[in-house]
Amino acid sequence: MRALGDLRPVYAIGVGWHPYRYATEEPYVTLGLTAVRQALADAGVEWPAVDAAFIGTALLGMASGRPMLRHLGATGLQLVHIENASASGSAAFRAACLEVASGMAETAVALGIDKVIPRPRTGSGLGGLAEDAFVAFTHFALLTNQYAARNGVSPEDVALVAVKNHGNGAKNPNAQRQKARTLDEVLGGKRISGTLTSLQCCPVGEGASAVILASEDAIRRLGVDTGRAIRVTASAVGSETVGAGNDADASLTRDVIARALAQAQIKGADLDVLEVHDAFTIEELLYAEAAGLCGEGQAIHLLKDGAFDIGGQCAVSPSGGLIAMGHPIGPTGVGQVAEVVTQLRGEAGARQHKGAKVGLAHMVGLGSVCYAHVLKRD
């Protein structure tokens, strides 16, 4: 099986966001255009220079990109819409990478966009056991208790993930939650399930994020600043397998990240920046271990020692993660990549991890799919 590194090099040359936030009446078109225009300006290129657009969205419905992108000009570019649950943006980014790396396009934009629009619910039509009683936060509350008991810590210790990420989000102008929180504030929030409080769970709102990708030839032709071009060195994806047990998300993550690291010819310990799918606090610890930052059961202790802080061993979720940055679904995976790009450029301002050269963005979608992308500063 061929890997991204077997194809021609592909670089992220521009990033942009519409800040994540709680739901408003503003049209989604405005959100998406804001992110794309910002990414174009960041790259220093015009819209007609973009050959293909891949749009990740989970909530907007059919062909939502057409009425949005036409405001930039009808250029006849390839237009593809992708839905893959929480990993919709990550899937769009991978598709854009492969389009450029394969030579099918010289440039492409990956755009993540979502906002809640009421519509009829759909499903498989098949019932499930206790489907009205067992929900995601209960699953992760139980995993929190299991992790704490197995590693001799308190379930409340896991809330330190939220303290760190709310602090990071307070330094991020694009984050949905921009207020630093103490441990007492996090633990004193609305109780959701077990020891999980609302401040340990991601908010789902609206927003957009965009990354523009280009080949080396396009970078030269368009006069893009090569010093700000960040190479995408690996892209790995997988889906659930039989027998993963209670830690299916972590097991899948371990496999997919291992393949991404192997493609990039690095180890987990080489990562300077790691953005993970921390929809709930316990997930960050499980995925940091799965990424190889440390052994099983060690993440909580490294967290306490400040190893995952900005300026520590590896900045984990410097954007604020899903917990503080927010999780508008479609934009999340693209926004993670954009954060890694910003960090590797040294342009993250107050949340900059000094000397960052290698970063990884990780997302799961409903526990059944997982994506990992590694980026490096040449």
C-alpha beads as a LAMMPS data file, in Angstrom:
LAMMPS data file: protein, C-alpha beads

378 atoms
377 bonds

1 atom types
1 bond types

-500.0 500.0 xlo xhi
-500.0 500.0 ylo yhi
-500.0 500.0 zlo zhi

Masses

1 110.0

Atoms # bond

1 1 1 0.000 0.000 0.000
2 1 1 1.420 3.387 -0.990
3 1 1 1.738 6.247 1.488
4 1 1 1.604 10.021 1.110
5 1 1 5.399 10.145 1.199
6 1 1 5.542 7.990 -1.941
7 1 1 3.875 10.795 -3.901
8 1 1 5.124 14.284 -4.659
9 1 1 5.464 16.724 -1.737
10 1 1 2.404 18.706 -0.656
11 1 1 2.490 21.826 1.497
12 1 1 0.015 23.827 3.562
13 1 1 0.435 27.428 2.399
14 1 1 -2.549 29.226 3.916
15 1 1 -4.861 28.849 6.914
16 1 1 -7.992 30.639 8.049
17 1 1 -10.885 30.473 10.504
18 1 1 -14.214 31.929 11.291
19 1 1 -14.046 31.868 15.123
20 1 1 -15.941 28.975 16.704
21 1 1 -18.895 30.093 18.797
22 1 1 -22.345 29.214 20.102
23 1 1 -25.153 29.119 17.545
24 1 1 -26.307 32.363 15.945
25 1 1 -28.670 33.372 13.140
26 1 1 -25.799 34.254 10.792
27 1 1 -25.859 32.237 7.535
28 1 1 -23.303 29.457 7.199
29 1 1 -22.211 31.035 3.909
30 1 1 -20.689 33.950 5.820
31 1 1 -18.816 31.601 8.135
32 1 1 -17.250 29.618 5.318
33 1 1 -16.342 32.616 3.179
34 1 1 -14.615 34.247 6.140
35 1 1 -12.366 31.211 6.642
36 1 1 -11.531 30.779 2.946
37 1 1 -10.810 34.463 2.373
38 1 1 -8.539 34.498 5.400
39 1 1 -6.691 31.408 4.120
40 1 1 -6.282 32.960 0.653
41 1 1 -4.898 36.156 2.158
42 1 1 -2.599 34.129 4.413
43 1 1 -1.232 32.233 1.405
44 1 1 -1.046 35.354 -0.750
45 1 1 -2.993 33.801 -3.627
46 1 1 -6.253 34.582 -5.428
47 1 1 -9.301 32.296 -5.663
48 1 1 -8.819 31.461 -9.384
49 1 1 -5.494 29.834 -8.448
50 1 1 -7.322 27.100 -6.489
51 1 1 -7.935 23.971 -8.572
52 1 1 -10.129 21.936 -6.198
53 1 1 -12.250 22.389 -3.083
54 1 1 -13.084 19.660 -0.564
55 1 1 -15.752 20.599 1.963
56 1 1 -16.185 18.711 5.218
57 1 1 -19.564 19.115 6.873
58 1 1 -21.794 16.915 8.991
59 1 1 -24.872 19.092 9.481
60 1 1 -25.519 21.308 6.477
61 1 1 -27.096 18.896 4.039
62 1 1 -26.687 18.427 0.308
63 1 1 -24.162 20.409 -1.808
64 1 1 -23.783 23.212 0.726
65 1 1 -20.545 24.423 -0.838
66 1 1 -22.031 25.542 -4.128
67 1 1 -24.104 28.491 -2.851
68 1 1 -21.176 29.466 -0.620
69 1 1 -18.126 29.333 -2.888
70 1 1 -19.846 30.917 -5.885
71 1 1 -19.467 34.246 -4.066
72 1 1 -15.714 33.910 -4.634
73 1 1 -16.222 33.407 -8.374
74 1 1 -17.449 30.666 -10.675
75 1 1 -14.074 29.246 -11.743
76 1 1 -15.162 25.727 -12.687
77 1 1 -12.994 24.112 -10.029
78 1 1 -13.563 20.564 -8.773
79 1 1 -16.029 20.654 -5.864
80 1 1 -16.439 17.696 -3.487
81 1 1 -18.516 17.400 -0.299
82 1 1 -17.516 14.965 2.451
83 1 1 -19.380 13.775 5.563
84 1 1 -17.603 11.575 8.104
85 1 1 -19.050 12.537 11.495
86 1 1 -16.567 14.406 13.703
87 1 1 -13.815 13.512 11.244
88 1 1 -15.527 15.202 8.281
89 1 1 -12.944 17.994 8.148
90 1 1 -10.066 15.539 8.536
91 1 1 -11.441 13.479 5.651
92 1 1 -11.691 16.599 3.490
93 1 1 -8.110 17.533 4.347
94 1 1 -6.833 14.067 3.432
95 1 1 -8.695 14.155 0.113
96 1 1 -7.206 17.566 -0.689
97 1 1 -3.710 16.323 0.199
98 1 1 -4.022 13.290 -2.049
99 1 1 -5.398 15.372 -4.928
100 1 1 -2.301 17.579 -4.891
101 1 1 0.224 14.870 -4.002
102 1 1 -1.007 12.652 -6.846
103 1 1 -0.637 15.447 -9.388
104 1 1 -4.357 15.613 -10.152
105 1 1 -4.330 19.233 -8.939
106 1 1 -1.668 21.839 -8.238
107 1 1 -3.621 23.529 -5.453
108 1 1 -6.621 22.637 -3.306
109 1 1 -8.541 23.986 -0.359
110 1 1 -9.904 21.897 2.504
111 1 1 -12.798 23.721 4.138
112 1 1 -14.608 22.607 7.277
113 1 1 -17.955 24.294 7.873
114 1 1 -20.962 23.606 10.078
115 1 1 -23.824 25.104 12.019
116 1 1 -26.872 23.460 13.522
117 1 1 -29.790 23.628 11.095
118 1 1 -33.004 21.914 12.297
119 1 1 -34.048 19.104 10.004
120 1 1 -35.659 15.643 10.277
121 1 1 -33.464 13.082 12.014
122 1 1 -32.422 10.007 10.051
123 1 1 -31.106 6.644 11.135
124 1 1 -30.739 3.016 10.186
125 1 1 -34.300 2.180 11.217
126 1 1 -32.985 -0.513 13.547
127 1 1 -33.500 -0.309 17.280
128 1 1 -30.748 -0.733 19.868
129 1 1 -30.565 -1.992 23.433
130 1 1 -31.076 0.880 25.922
131 1 1 -30.321 3.403 23.169
132 1 1 -32.198 6.102 25.073
133 1 1 -30.218 5.539 28.269
134 1 1 -26.599 5.079 27.210
135 1 1 -24.972 8.135 25.667
136 1 1 -21.425 9.242 24.818
137 1 1 -20.682 11.138 28.021
138 1 1 -21.697 8.125 30.121
139 1 1 -19.239 5.970 28.197
140 1 1 -16.407 8.435 28.826
141 1 1 -17.386 8.937 32.455
142 1 1 -17.005 5.171 32.927
143 1 1 -13.652 5.241 31.100
144 1 1 -12.567 8.031 33.458
145 1 1 -13.321 5.869 36.489
146 1 1 -11.610 2.875 34.908
147 1 1 -8.471 4.860 34.058
148 1 1 -8.286 6.394 37.527
149 1 1 -8.689 3.049 39.316
150 1 1 -6.174 1.325 37.068
151 1 1 -3.531 3.991 37.603
152 1 1 -4.071 4.864 41.244
153 1 1 -5.330 8.411 40.795
154 1 1 -8.572 10.212 41.510
155 1 1 -11.194 10.646 38.770
156 1 1 -11.113 14.335 39.676
157 1 1 -7.435 14.446 38.622
158 1 1 -8.541 13.912 35.028
159 1 1 -10.228 17.323 35.185
160 1 1 -6.736 18.860 35.041
161 1 1 -6.918 18.280 31.284
162 1 1 -9.748 20.824 31.162
163 1 1 -7.811 23.308 33.307
164 1 1 -4.917 23.177 30.833
165 1 1 -7.112 23.396 27.753
166 1 1 -9.296 26.222 29.028
167 1 1 -6.062 28.090 29.754
168 1 1 -4.890 27.500 26.186
169 1 1 -8.273 28.517 24.774
170 1 1 -8.062 31.799 26.690
171 1 1 -5.055 32.634 24.474
172 1 1 -6.817 31.730 21.223
173 1 1 -8.996 34.398 19.555
174 1 1 -10.709 31.710 17.447
175 1 1 -11.769 29.556 20.420
176 1 1 -15.374 29.173 21.519
177 1 1 -14.363 29.205 25.188
178 1 1 -11.820 31.914 25.977
179 1 1 -11.774 31.922 29.770
180 1 1 -9.109 30.287 31.943
181 1 1 -10.566 28.026 34.637
182 1 1 -9.303 26.746 37.961
183 1 1 -9.690 23.134 39.011
184 1 1 -12.405 24.144 41.481
185 1 1 -14.312 25.927 38.705
186 1 1 -14.060 22.912 36.399
187 1 1 -15.190 20.473 39.080
188 1 1 -17.905 22.862 40.229
189 1 1 -19.561 23.063 36.828
190 1 1 -22.822 21.393 35.924
191 1 1 -22.546 17.642 36.555
192 1 1 -23.098 15.706 33.304
193 1 1 -22.259 12.097 34.175
194 1 1 -20.137 10.629 36.954
195 1 1 -17.322 13.081 37.676
196 1 1 -17.650 14.686 34.217
197 1 1 -18.862 18.279 34.386
198 1 1 -19.885 20.556 31.533
199 1 1 -16.445 22.202 31.485
200 1 1 -14.883 18.786 30.855
201 1 1 -17.033 18.248 27.756
202 1 1 -16.687 19.965 24.380
203 1 1 -19.265 22.547 23.292
204 1 1 -20.843 22.073 19.862
205 1 1 -21.509 25.341 18.067
206 1 1 -20.715 26.797 14.657
207 1 1 -17.693 28.026 12.750
208 1 1 -15.388 27.343 9.828
209 1 1 -11.745 26.602 9.103
210 1 1 -9.743 26.350 5.895
211 1 1 -6.318 25.146 4.760
212 1 1 -4.903 25.756 1.289
213 1 1 -2.518 23.129 -0.081
214 1 1 -0.067 23.396 -2.952
215 1 1 2.613 21.492 -4.822
216 1 1 6.202 22.726 -5.058
217 1 1 5.573 23.795 -8.654
218 1 1 2.529 25.820 -7.633
219 1 1 4.441 27.454 -4.790
220 1 1 7.112 28.652 -7.231
221 1 1 4.612 29.718 -9.896
222 1 1 2.406 31.641 -7.461
223 1 1 5.305 33.265 -5.617
224 1 1 4.297 31.816 -2.240
225 1 1 6.635 32.482 0.695
226 1 1 8.480 29.158 1.028
227 1 1 9.480 29.984 4.609
228 1 1 5.823 29.723 5.672
229 1 1 4.987 26.570 3.679
230 1 1 4.585 23.547 5.980
231 1 1 4.922 20.066 4.505
232 1 1 2.325 17.372 5.140
233 1 1 4.495 14.283 5.596
234 1 1 1.912 11.655 6.534
235 1 1 -1.781 10.873 6.265
236 1 1 -3.267 7.734 7.814
237 1 1 -6.850 6.572 8.212
238 1 1 -8.610 3.508 9.618
239 1 1 -11.927 2.239 10.892
240 1 1 -13.097 0.060 13.762
241 1 1 -12.219 -3.630 14.000
242 1 1 -13.782 -6.547 15.846
243 1 1 -12.792 -7.157 19.462
244 1 1 -11.463 -3.709 20.393
245 1 1 -13.360 -3.758 23.726
246 1 1 -14.167 -0.740 25.881
247 1 1 -11.181 1.246 24.633
248 1 1 -12.114 0.980 20.940
249 1 1 -11.331 4.651 20.265
250 1 1 -7.892 4.409 21.880
251 1 1 -7.128 1.121 20.152
252 1 1 -8.048 2.522 16.757
253 1 1 -6.091 5.694 17.492
254 1 1 -3.014 3.687 18.448
255 1 1 -3.043 1.851 15.133
256 1 1 -3.703 4.871 12.920
257 1 1 -1.187 7.164 14.630
258 1 1 1.447 4.410 14.527
259 1 1 1.025 4.200 10.763
260 1 1 1.191 7.995 10.399
261 1 1 4.373 8.165 12.465
262 1 1 5.907 5.351 10.436
263 1 1 5.098 7.209 7.200
264 1 1 6.764 10.331 8.584
265 1 1 9.717 8.250 9.851
266 1 1 9.450 9.599 13.389
267 1 1 8.374 8.411 16.836
268 1 1 5.751 9.798 19.183
269 1 1 8.499 11.257 21.356
270 1 1 9.561 13.430 18.392
271 1 1 6.280 15.357 18.345
272 1 1 6.396 18.982 19.472
273 1 1 2.667 19.649 19.027
274 1 1 -0.276 17.267 19.266
275 1 1 -3.919 18.150 18.619
276 1 1 -6.279 15.340 19.618
277 1 1 -10.006 14.599 19.671
278 1 1 -10.550 15.565 23.321
279 1 1 -14.333 15.760 23.255
280 1 1 -14.113 14.647 26.907
281 1 1 -11.141 15.105 29.230
282 1 1 -10.243 11.427 29.540
283 1 1 -9.766 11.207 25.778
284 1 1 -6.703 13.462 25.803
285 1 1 -4.918 11.159 28.247
286 1 1 -5.835 8.012 26.333
287 1 1 -4.803 9.465 22.978
288 1 1 -1.542 10.975 24.280
289 1 1 -0.579 7.481 25.400
290 1 1 -1.800 5.971 22.144
291 1 1 0.346 8.477 20.222
292 1 1 3.440 7.260 22.027
293 1 1 4.144 10.379 24.076
294 1 1 4.422 8.055 27.069
295 1 1 3.531 4.585 28.306
296 1 1 0.077 3.488 29.425
297 1 1 -1.004 5.096 32.680
298 1 1 1.731 7.756 32.534
299 1 1 -0.159 10.583 30.814
300 1 1 -1.925 11.738 33.978
301 1 1 1.396 12.072 35.780
302 1 1 3.035 13.929 32.880
303 1 1 0.015 16.226 32.761
304 1 1 0.443 17.028 36.439
305 1 1 4.145 17.732 35.871
306 1 1 3.391 20.204 33.077
307 1 1 4.838 18.051 30.290
308 1 1 1.772 18.669 28.089
309 1 1 1.712 22.421 28.665
310 1 1 2.759 24.933 26.025
311 1 1 6.520 25.063 26.645
312 1 1 6.588 21.527 28.066
313 1 1 7.732 18.241 26.541
314 1 1 4.954 18.359 23.920
315 1 1 2.207 20.971 23.647
316 1 1 -0.990 18.907 23.679
317 1 1 -4.042 20.758 22.356
318 1 1 -2.400 24.213 22.369
319 1 1 -5.468 25.543 20.518
320 1 1 -7.534 24.723 23.596
321 1 1 -8.600 21.388 22.136
322 1 1 -12.198 20.477 21.490
323 1 1 -12.912 21.289 25.151
324 1 1 -12.089 24.999 24.792
325 1 1 -11.556 25.610 21.081
326 1 1 -14.927 23.954 20.534
327 1 1 -16.215 21.183 18.307
328 1 1 -18.457 22.538 15.530
329 1 1 -17.931 19.111 13.871
330 1 1 -17.204 19.891 10.202
331 1 1 -14.477 22.484 10.882
332 1 1 -12.783 20.664 13.761
333 1 1 -10.323 18.459 11.880
334 1 1 -9.298 21.198 9.444
335 1 1 -8.924 23.648 12.326
336 1 1 -6.583 21.246 14.125
337 1 1 -4.326 21.114 11.069
338 1 1 -4.430 24.901 10.797
339 1 1 -3.352 25.160 14.446
340 1 1 -0.424 22.804 13.823
341 1 1 0.593 24.859 10.775
342 1 1 0.445 28.063 12.822
343 1 1 2.561 26.504 15.574
344 1 1 5.191 25.177 13.151
345 1 1 5.448 28.603 11.534
346 1 1 6.068 30.139 14.952
347 1 1 3.050 32.421 14.525
348 1 1 0.805 31.292 17.401
349 1 1 1.479 34.316 19.581
350 1 1 0.676 33.858 23.287
351 1 1 0.076 30.139 22.823
352 1 1 3.255 29.493 20.805
353 1 1 5.205 26.342 21.673
354 1 1 8.809 27.451 21.273
355 1 1 10.851 25.661 18.628
356 1 1 7.972 23.562 17.274
357 1 1 9.072 21.627 14.181
358 1 1 6.822 18.547 14.053
359 1 1 3.108 18.275 14.783
360 1 1 0.278 15.760 14.515
361 1 1 -3.475 16.294 14.166
362 1 1 -5.777 13.437 15.241
363 1 1 -9.529 12.987 14.928
364 1 1 -12.048 10.207 15.426
365 1 1 -15.570 10.124 14.056
366 1 1 -18.197 8.412 16.214
367 1 1 -15.472 6.009 17.350
368 1 1 -15.651 4.169 14.045
369 1 1 -13.165 6.126 11.916
370 1 1 -9.852 7.761 12.764
371 1 1 -7.471 10.126 10.945
372 1 1 -3.930 11.250 11.718
373 1 1 -1.838 13.795 9.826
374 1 1 1.801 14.666 10.490
375 1 1 3.230 18.005 9.434
376 1 1 6.850 19.180 9.504
377 1 1 8.644 22.471 9.098
378 1 1 11.391 22.006 6.495

Bonds

1 1 1 2
2 1 2 3
3 1 3 4
4 1 4 5
5 1 5 6
6 1 6 7
7 1 7 8
8 1 8 9
9 1 9 10
10 1 10 11
11 1 11 12
12 1 12 13
13 1 13 14
14 1 14 15
15 1 15 16
16 1 16 17
17 1 17 18
18 1 18 19
19 1 19 20
20 1 20 21
21 1 21 22
22 1 22 23
23 1 23 24
24 1 24 25
25 1 25 26
26 1 26 27
27 1 27 28
28 1 28 29
29 1 29 30
30 1 30 31
31 1 31 32
32 1 32 33
33 1 33 34
34 1 34 35
35 1 35 36
36 1 36 37
37 1 37 38
38 1 38 39
39 1 39 40
40 1 40 41
41 1 41 42
42 1 42 43
43 1 43 44
44 1 44 45
45 1 45 46
46 1 46 47
47 1 47 48
48 1 48 49
49 1 49 50
50 1 50 51
51 1 51 52
52 1 52 53
53 1 53 54
54 1 54 55
55 1 55 56
56 1 56 57
57 1 57 58
58 1 58 59
59 1 59 60
60 1 60 61
61 1 61 62
62 1 62 63
63 1 63 64
64 1 64 65
65 1 65 66
66 1 66 67
67 1 67 68
68 1 68 69
69 1 69 70
70 1 70 71
71 1 71 72
72 1 72 73
73 1 73 74
74 1 74 75
75 1 75 76
76 1 76 77
77 1 77 78
78 1 78 79
79 1 79 80
80 1 80 81
81 1 81 82
82 1 82 83
83 1 83 84
84 1 84 85
85 1 85 86
86 1 86 87
87 1 87 88
88 1 88 89
89 1 89 90
90 1 90 91
91 1 91 92
92 1 92 93
93 1 93 94
94 1 94 95
95 1 95 96
96 1 96 97
97 1 97 98
98 1 98 99
99 1 99 100
100 1 100 101
101 1 101 102
102 1 102 103
103 1 103 104
104 1 104 105
105 1 105 106
106 1 106 107
107 1 107 108
108 1 108 109
109 1 109 110
110 1 110 111
111 1 111 112
112 1 112 113
113 1 113 114
114 1 114 115
115 1 115 116
116 1 116 117
117 1 117 118
118 1 118 119
119 1 119 120
120 1 120 121
121 1 121 122
122 1 122 123
123 1 123 124
124 1 124 125
125 1 125 126
126 1 126 127
127 1 127 128
128 1 128 129
129 1 129 130
130 1 130 131
131 1 131 132
132 1 132 133
133 1 133 134
134 1 134 135
135 1 135 136
136 1 136 137
137 1 137 138
138 1 138 139
139 1 139 140
140 1 140 141
141 1 141 142
142 1 142 143
143 1 143 144
144 1 144 145
145 1 145 146
146 1 146 147
147 1 147 148
148 1 148 149
149 1 149 150
150 1 150 151
151 1 151 152
152 1 152 153
153 1 153 154
154 1 154 155
155 1 155 156
156 1 156 157
157 1 157 158
158 1 158 159
159 1 159 160
160 1 160 161
161 1 161 162
162 1 162 163
163 1 163 164
164 1 164 165
165 1 165 166
166 1 166 167
167 1 167 168
168 1 168 169
169 1 169 170
170 1 170 171
171 1 171 172
172 1 172 173
173 1 173 174
174 1 174 175
175 1 175 176
176 1 176 177
177 1 177 178
178 1 178 179
179 1 179 180
180 1 180 181
181 1 181 182
182 1 182 183
183 1 183 184
184 1 184 185
185 1 185 186
186 1 186 187
187 1 187 188
188 1 188 189
189 1 189 190
190 1 190 191
191 1 191 192
192 1 192 193
193 1 193 194
194 1 194 195
195 1 195 196
196 1 196 197
197 1 197 198
198 1 198 199
199 1 199 200
200 1 200 201
201 1 201 202
202 1 202 203
203 1 203 204
204 1 204 205
205 1 205 206
206 1 206 207
207 1 207 208
208 1 208 209
209 1 209 210
210 1 210 211
211 1 211 212
212 1 212 213
213 1 213 214
214 1 214 215
215 1 215 216
216 1 216 217
217 1 217 218
218 1 218 219
219 1 219 220
220 1 220 221
221 1 221 222
222 1 222 223
223 1 223 224
224 1 224 225
225 1 225 226
226 1 226 227
227 1 227 228
228 1 228 229
229 1 229 230
230 1 230 231
231 1 231 232
232 1 232 233
233 1 233 234
234 1 234 235
235 1 235 236
236 1 236 237
237 1 237 238
238 1 238 239
239 1 239 240
240 1 240 241
241 1 241 242
242 1 242 243
243 1 243 244
244 1 244 245
245 1 245 246
246 1 246 247
247 1 247 248
248 1 248 249
249 1 249 250
250 1 250 251
251 1 251 252
252 1 252 253
253 1 253 254
254 1 254 255
255 1 255 256
256 1 256 257
257 1 257 258
258 1 258 259
259 1 259 260
260 1 260 261
261 1 261 262
262 1 262 263
263 1 263 264
264 1 264 265
265 1 265 266
266 1 266 267
267 1 267 268
268 1 268 269
269 1 269 270
270 1 270 271
271 1 271 272
272 1 272 273
273 1 273 274
274 1 274 275
275 1 275 276
276 1 276 277
277 1 277 278
278 1 278 279
279 1 279 280
280 1 280 281
281 1 281 282
282 1 282 283
283 1 283 284
284 1 284 285
285 1 285 286
286 1 286 287
287 1 287 288
288 1 288 289
289 1 289 290
290 1 290 291
291 1 291 292
292 1 292 293
293 1 293 294
294 1 294 295
295 1 295 296
296 1 296 297
297 1 297 298
298 1 298 299
299 1 299 300
300 1 300 301
301 1 301 302
302 1 302 303
303 1 303 304
304 1 304 305
305 1 305 306
306 1 306 307
307 1 307 308
308 1 308 309
309 1 309 310
310 1 310 311
311 1 311 312
312 1 312 313
313 1 313 314
314 1 314 315
315 1 315 316
316 1 316 317
317 1 317 318
318 1 318 319
319 1 319 320
320 1 320 321
321 1 321 322
322 1 322 323
323 1 323 324
324 1 324 325
325 1 325 326
326 1 326 327
327 1 327 328
328 1 328 329
329 1 329 330
330 1 330 331
331 1 331 332
332 1 332 333
333 1 333 334
334 1 334 335
335 1 335 336
336 1 336 337
337 1 337 338
338 1 338 339
339 1 339 340
340 1 340 341
341 1 341 342
342 1 342 343
343 1 343 344
344 1 344 345
345 1 345 346
346 1 346 347
347 1 347 348
348 1 348 349
349 1 349 350
350 1 350 351
351 1 351 352
352 1 352 353
353 1 353 354
354 1 354 355
355 1 355 356
356 1 356 357
357 1 357 358
358 1 358 359
359 1 359 360
360 1 360 361
361 1 361 362
362 1 362 363
363 1 363 364
364 1 364 365
365 1 365 366
366 1 366 367
367 1 367 368
368 1 368 369
369 1 369 370
370 1 370 371
371 1 371 372
372 1 372 373
373 1 373 374
374 1 374 375
375 1 375 376
376 1 376 377
377 1 377 378
